[in-house]
Amino acid sequence: MRFSPTPRGARLARHLAAVRLDEWGFPYDGDAAGTACLLVAELAANAVVHGRVPGRDFALRLALSAPPPLPATLRVEVADARGEKRPSLSPIAPAPSDEHGRGLLLVGALADRWGVCGREPGPSPGKTVWAELDVR
C-alpha cells in the first residue's frame, strides 16, 4: 500500500495495517496486532519525517509467512525515497530531555529482528526499513 508522506499518511498506514491484521486473524485488541501496529506507526513516522521527498509516496508492505494459527513470522516493511538517509542499526538513546529519537529504540525492543535494505522491487531510489515479529 502506498501513502502520502504526511502525518495523515502515517496514521492511515497504521489504521489499514490494523484492518489487514484483523482480517488475517490477529484481533485489534490482541498483543500481536498491537505490537505490529506500533511498529508500523514508528516506521511510517520515520518515513514521513526522515524519508520524505516531495511528490514521492512511502510504501507499506505486510507479509505473513504462514496462515494462523500456526507459528509464523509477520514482516512489516516501510519503503521511502531517501536511500542516502539510512538509520543506524544501533540507535543511541537520546537525552531524557530530547523530544525525539526513541522510535528505532522501540522498534529494536519490540521486533524480533529488524534492519534496512535497498528499496524493493527494482531500481527505485530509496530504502526499506523492515521489522519481523514471530507470532503464534
Secondary structure, DSSP 8 states (H G I E B T S, - for coil): -EE-SSHHHHHHHHHHHHHHHHHTT--TTSHHHHHHHHHHHHHHHHHHHHS-BTTB-EEEEEEESS-TTS-EEEEEEEEES-TT----SS-----TT-SS--HHHHHHHH-SEEEEEE-SSTT-SSEEEEEEEEE-
